[in-house]
Amino acid sequence: MIPSDQTIDVTLFDFLSLNKNRYIYIFGGGGKTTLMSRCALLLSQRGFRTITTTSTKILYPQNQERESIIIHPDLQTVITRSKLAFKKYKHLTIAKGHFDNQNKLIGFAPEELDLLWKEKIADYLIVEGDGAAGRPLKVHADHEPVLSNHADVFCAVFGIETIGKPFNSQYVHRFELARTRLQKEPMSPISLSDVTRLFFHSKGTCNRVPTRDKLNVFINKCDKYEDRQLALKLSRTLRKEDHNHQINKIAMGCFLSPAWVEEIPG
């Protein structure tokens, strides 16, 4: 049976524990913006004032991804304009400015977003903490992801379609860095072990998150039965290698039609 939108949203709400987690950072590759937009939609439909933004750079949001957008380099001006906008809208996207005249926006630093959050002008603040240039697998450089120590929850996103694909820059963001960390030959198939090794690398995803018990993992783009089976295997592999108990929850899903989300028991 295909789950309804209401079922999907309830699962997302529970997966991220949105009843208590209201300051959220999403990072990784393979669907961050889609996940952020879906969360913002379900929250705004429930009557919550929600702000989406980035601590690095983000593609200019499409119409379906936001109700209103506020762009200004001064944080206090953004705060003032957001208060006014929330009289009409429930979902705002904010940014500091445009990036090199491209179709991208520059966000505020985590310290500034912390100040914004303390103003309590929104019920939820959802932040993209890095970029992946559209690749399903993201390898983080020393300065990434850009996270706040004060966030309530962190969600790492991974696109399952990378498993079995050639190990190259088409599927891996910061490919040369991944090659160094894995000592892997280009064009050989990307394996579950590769993903797990990158995830738990001393400079990898897990060790970037300030608080261990606040890290969730979302395995995205599980369009087919085979993708779902790979996602279950990846979940088991991640749990098995999570010796320091850094991962809190894991879920898998797909936001294409038919959309669905399912939390994977630990």
C-alpha positions, 0 to 999 in steps of 0.5 A, a space after each residue: 500500500 502506498 502511504 499517504 502524504 499524511 503518513 509521510 509527514 507523520 513519519 518525518 515528524 517522528 524521525 526528526 522528533 520535531 515535537 522537541 527539535 526545532 533548530 535543525 541542520 541538514 547536510 550531505 548529498 542526494 536530496 538535502 533541499 528536498 528534505 528541508 522543503 518537505 519539512 518546512 511544508 509539513 510544519 507550515 501546514 500545521 501552522 508553525 512559522 518556519 525559516 529555511 536557510 543555509 550556513 554556506 550556499 544554496 540554490 535559489 529556491 523554486 516557488 514550491 520550495 518557499 512562500 516568501 524570501 528575504 535577502 539582506 546582508 544585515 541580520 537585524 534587518 532580516 529579523 525585522 522583515 521576517 517579523 513583518 512577513 510572518 504576519 502573512 506567511 508561514 514559511 520564509 527563506 532567508 539569505 545574506 546575499 547572492 553568490 557571484 551573480 549565479 543562481 545561488 544564495 549566501 547564508 549567514 554563519 552559524 553564530 548569526 543563525 544562533 542569534 536569529 534563533 534566540 530572537 524567537 521570531 520562528 517556531 522552527 529554523 532549518 539550515 542546510 549546512 553544506 553543498 554537494 553540487 548535485 552529487 549523491 555522495 558528499 565527502 567533507 573537507 576540513 571546513 565542512 559541514 558548517 554547523 552550530 553547536 546549539 542545534 537540536 538535531 543534525 541530519 546527514 543525507 545520502 543518495 542510495 543511487 551512488 552504490 554500485 556506480 563508478 567511483 568518480 567525480 560524477 557521483 562523489 563531491 570532492 572526489 580527490 579527497 574521497 580517493 585519498 581517504 579510501 585509497 581506491 582506484 577510480 571507476 571501480 564500483 562504489 560499495 557499502 563499505 566505501 560509504 561507511 568508511 567515509 562516514 566514520 573516517 576520522 575527518 568524516 561526517 560523524 566526527 563533524 557533528 558536535 553532539 553524538 546523540 543528535 545525529 540522524 541519517 536519511 537514506 534518500 532516492 529509494 525509488 525501487 525495491 532494489 534501492 530499498 534493499 540496499 538502504 537496509 543493508 547500508 543501515 545495518 552496516 552503519 549500525 555495525 560500524 557505529 562503535 561510539 554510538 553516534 547515530 541516533 536514528 536512520 530512515 529511508 525514503 523517496 520524494 518522487 511519486 509515489 513518495 514515502 518515508 520509513 524509519 529503520 529500526 535500530 
